[in-house]
Amino acid sequence: MNIKLTKSLAIFDLEATGLSVTQDRIVEIAIIKIAPDGTRTEYTKRVNPERSIPKEVSEIHGIYDDDVKDAPTFKEIVPELEAFLGDADFAGYNSNKFDLPMLAEEFLRAGSSFDLSVKKHIDVQNIFHKMEQRTLIAAYRFYCDKQLEGAHNAMVDANATWEVLDAQISHYEELKEDVDFLADFSLFGDTKRLDFAGRLAYNEKGEAVYNFGKHKGKTIKQVAQLEPGYYGWMLDADFPLYTKQCLRKEMAKIKAQEQSKDDGKSEEERYEEKLNALKNKFK
């Protein structure tokens, strides 16, 4: 084993009803947990998405409505899933863009307080794309010198992802063996994301900013002053629950900071501010 672990690493893969983080649901989850001593344990579960799986999607991953109609819902497996994951960090293939946001969304819908944001997240695809820029099947052939049989089966893909990650570390001298380095290295682009979907991020100063649309690059605080209704629009629009949760937390920090500054002002300063505000209003 080439990677150096101080705590367990959960290599996971999801199959779902589609690609929309907000609208689609998980139908299968597979996890390989590697302990610091190299011990390996596995968890795999079919999940009832409580909705129909589109035929074109079933034809890709091979899971049909009849296969999951008697399976437990995600909410029902949350206790055993949380217990299995424990304090493990995460690794996956294209997981930063799809699997992590999808998993975070399902946890929130189930009312779970399991916090994925405190984990390290290694995206093997991003490492691969930075180094070779190909698919999982090609990555498996390139790094492991084997053909990937049974792609789009969650456990097959999760196992291949683990083998590719382990091989990547031995293949490139510049890749360090620790999870912190690999998680940072596998970030896509130069922006550090605040939420899993990448709608919010941190700029070079460590300030929370919007990372899309007309306000891309502007801080959340700036936009709250320029267009107060934008915050409410995001909360009502079709964004992931986790993105909305992160936005609420940032707005709460901003309000707390403003309140703290306001508490330190004298009555005369408060009166002067109100007077100036009224003057500006009627100019």
C-alpha positions in Angstrom: 0.0 0.0 0.0 1.6 3.3 -1.2 -0.7 5.8 0.6 0.1 6.7 4.2 -3.1 6.8 6.4 -3.5 8.3 9.9 -7.2 7.3 9.8 -9.4 5.2 7.5 -10.1 6.1 3.9 -13.5 5.4 2.4 -13.4 4.8 -1.3 -17.0 5.0 -2.5 -19.1 5.0 -5.6 -22.8 5.8 -6.2 -25.3 4.8 -8.8 -28.4 7.0 -9.0 -31.6 7.7 -10.9 -29.8 10.4 -12.9 -27.2 13.2 -12.6 -29.2 16.0 -10.9 -28.0 16.4 -7.3 -31.2 18.1 -6.3 -33.7 15.9 -8.2 -32.2 12.4 -8.5 -31.7 9.8 -5.8 -29.2 7.1 -4.9 -30.0 3.5 -6.0 -26.8 1.8 -5.0 -23.8 2.7 -2.7 -20.6 0.8 -2.4 -17.7 1.6 0.0 -14.3 0.1 0.5 -12.8 1.3 3.8 -9.0 1.0 4.1 -7.7 1.3 7.7 -4.2 2.8 8.4 -2.8 -0.8 8.8 -4.2 -1.7 5.4 -7.2 -3.7 6.7 -10.0 -3.6 4.2 -13.8 -3.7 4.9 -16.6 -3.4 2.4 -20.1 -2.0 2.5 -22.6 -2.3 -0.4 -26.3 -1.6 -0.4 -29.1 -1.2 -3.0 -31.4 1.7 -2.1 -35.0 2.3 -2.9 -35.0 5.8 -4.5 -38.8 6.2 -3.9 -39.2 7.1 -7.5 -38.9 5.4 -10.9 -35.5 4.9 -12.5 -35.5 6.2 -16.1 -35.0 3.3 -18.6 -32.0 5.0 -20.2 -30.3 5.2 -16.8 -31.1 1.6 -15.9 -29.5 0.5 -19.2 -26.2 2.1 -18.1 -25.9 0.8 -14.5 -28.1 -2.3 -14.8 -30.4 -1.4 -11.9 -34.1 -1.4 -12.6 -37.2 -0.5 -10.5 -37.9 -4.2 -9.7 -34.3 -4.5 -8.3 -34.8 -1.9 -5.6 -38.6 -1.9 -4.9 -38.0 -3.9 -1.7 -34.7 -2.3 -0.8 -34.5 0.1 2.2 -34.7 3.8 1.6 -31.6 6.0 2.2 -33.1 7.3 5.4 -33.4 3.7 6.7 -29.7 2.9 6.1 -28.4 6.1 7.5 -27.6 4.7 11.0 -25.6 1.7 9.6 -23.9 4.0 7.0 -22.8 6.5 9.6 -21.5 3.7 11.8 -19.5 2.2 8.9 -18.0 5.5 7.8 -17.1 6.8 11.2 -14.3 9.4 11.0 -13.0 8.1 7.6 -11.9 10.5 4.9 -13.2 10.0 1.4 -12.0 9.1 -2.1 -13.9 8.6 -5.3 -13.8 8.9 -9.1 -15.4 12.2 -10.1 -16.6 12.3 -6.5 -16.1 16.0 -5.9 -18.5 16.9 -8.7 -21.1 14.1 -8.4 -20.8 11.5 -5.6 -20.1 13.9 -2.7 -22.8 16.4 -3.5 -25.3 13.6 -4.0 -24.3 11.9 -0.8 -24.4 15.2 1.2 -27.9 15.9 -0.3 -29.2 12.5 0.8 -27.9 12.9 4.3 -29.6 16.3 4.6 -32.9 15.0 3.2 -32.8 12.2 5.8 -32.3 14.7 8.6 -28.8 13.4 9.4 -26.2 15.6 11.0 -23.3 13.6 9.5 -20.9 16.3 8.4 -19.0 15.6 5.2 -17.4 19.0 5.2 -14.9 18.0 7.9 -13.6 15.1 5.9 -10.7 15.2 3.3 -11.9 14.4 -0.2 -9.6 12.8 -2.8 -10.9 12.9 -6.3 -9.0 10.3 -8.3 -10.4 11.5 -11.6 -9.0 15.0 -11.0 -5.6 13.5 -10.2 -5.9 11.4 -13.4 -7.0 14.3 -15.5 -4.1 16.4 -14.3 -1.7 13.7 -15.1 -3.2 11.8 -18.1 -6.7 13.1 -18.9 -8.7 9.9 -19.6 -11.6 7.8 -18.3 -11.7 5.3 -15.4 -11.5 2.4 -17.9 -8.4 3.9 -19.4 -7.0 4.8 -16.0 -7.4 1.2 -14.9 -5.7 -0.1 -18.0 -2.9 2.6 -17.8 -2.1 2.3 -14.1 -3.1 -1.3 -13.3 -2.4 -2.9 -16.7 -5.8 -4.7 -16.6 -9.1 -4.5 -18.4 -12.0 -3.2 -16.3 -14.8 -5.8 -16.6 -18.2 -4.8 -15.3 -17.9 -1.0 -15.4 -20.9 0.9 -13.9 -21.4 -1.6 -11.2 -20.8 0.4 -8.1 -18.5 -2.1 -6.3 -16.6 -2.8 -9.5 -16.0 0.9 -10.0 -15.2 1.5 -6.3 -12.6 -1.3 -6.4 -11.1 0.0 -9.6 -10.9 3.5 -8.1 -9.0 2.2 -5.1 -6.5 0.3 -7.3 -6.0 3.3 -9.5 -5.4 5.6 -6.5 -2.9 3.2 -5.0 -1.1 2.9 -8.3 -1.0 6.6 -9.0 0.9 7.2 -5.8 3.7 4.8 -6.8 3.6 6.1 -10.4 4.3 9.8 -9.8 7.2 10.9 -7.6 5.5 14.3 -7.1 2.5 12.7 -5.4 2.9 12.5 -1.6 1.4 9.6 0.2 -0.7 11.5 2.7 -4.4 12.2 2.4 -4.1 16.0 3.1 -1.8 16.4 0.1 -3.9 14.2 -2.2 -7.2 15.9 -1.2 -5.7 19.4 -2.0 -4.0 18.1 -5.2 -7.2 16.6 -6.5 -9.2 19.9 -6.2 -10.4 20.9 -9.7 -9.1 24.3 -10.8 -7.6 27.0 -8.6 -10.7 27.8 -6.5 -11.3 26.2 -3.2 -14.9 25.3 -3.0 -17.1 26.1 0.0 -19.8 23.7 -1.0 -19.6 20.4 -2.8 -21.4 21.6 -5.9 -18.9 24.5 -6.3 -21.5 27.2 -6.4 -19.8 28.9 -3.4 -16.0 29.2 -3.0 -13.2 31.0 -1.1 -11.1 33.6 -2.9 -7.4 34.2 -2.3 -8.1 36.2 0.8 -10.2 33.4 2.3 -13.5 35.3 1.8 -16.7 33.4 0.8 -17.7 34.3 -2.7 -20.3 33.3 -5.3 -18.7 31.0 -7.9 -21.2 31.2 -10.7 -23.6 33.6 -12.6 -23.6 37.4 -12.7 -22.0 37.7 -9.2 -19.2 35.2 -9.8 -16.1 36.3 -7.8 -18.0 38.8 -5.6 -18.1 38.1 -1.9 -21.4 37.0 -0.3 -21.1 40.1 1.9 -20.8 42.4 -1.1 -23.8 40.9 -2.9 -25.9 41.1 0.3 -25.3 44.8 0.2 -25.6 45.3 -3.6 -28.6 43.0 -4.1 -30.2 41.7 -0.9 -32.8 39.7 -2.7 -30.1 37.4 -4.3 -29.7 35.5 -1.1 -33.5 34.7 -0.9 -33.5 33.8 -4.6 -30.8 31.2 -4.0 -32.7 29.7 -1.1 -35.9 29.3 -3.1 -34.2 28.2 -6.4 -33.2 24.6 -7.4 -29.8 24.5 -5.7 -28.6 21.6 -3.5 -29.6 21.6 0.1 -26.0 21.5 1.2 -25.2 24.6 -0.9 -28.1 26.4 0.8 -26.9 25.3 4.2 -23.4 26.7 3.5 -24.9 29.9 2.3 -27.1 30.3 5.5 -24.0 29.7 7.6 -22.0 32.4 5.8 -24.9 34.9 6.1 -25.2 34.1 9.8 -21.4 34.9 10.2 -21.9 38.2 8.3 -24.8 39.2 10.5 -23.0 38.3 13.6 -20.0 40.4 12.6 -22.2 43.3 11.7 -24.0 43.0 15.1 -20.7 42.9 16.9 -19.5 46.1 15.2 -22.9 47.7 15.9 -22.7 46.8 19.6 -19.4 48.6 19.9 -20.8 51.9 18.6 -22.0 54.8 20.8 -25.5 56.2 20.6 -24.1 59.3 18.8 -22.5 57.1 16.1 -25.7 55.2 15.6 -27.8 58.4 15.4 -25.3 59.8 12.9 -25.5 56.7 10.7 -29.3 56.7 10.7 -29.3 60.4 9.8 -26.9 59.9 6.9 -29.0 57.0 5.7 -32.1 59.2 5.6 -30.2 62.0 3.8 -28.9 59.5 1.2 -32.5 58.1 0.7 -34.0 61.5 -0.1 -31.2 62.9 -2.2 
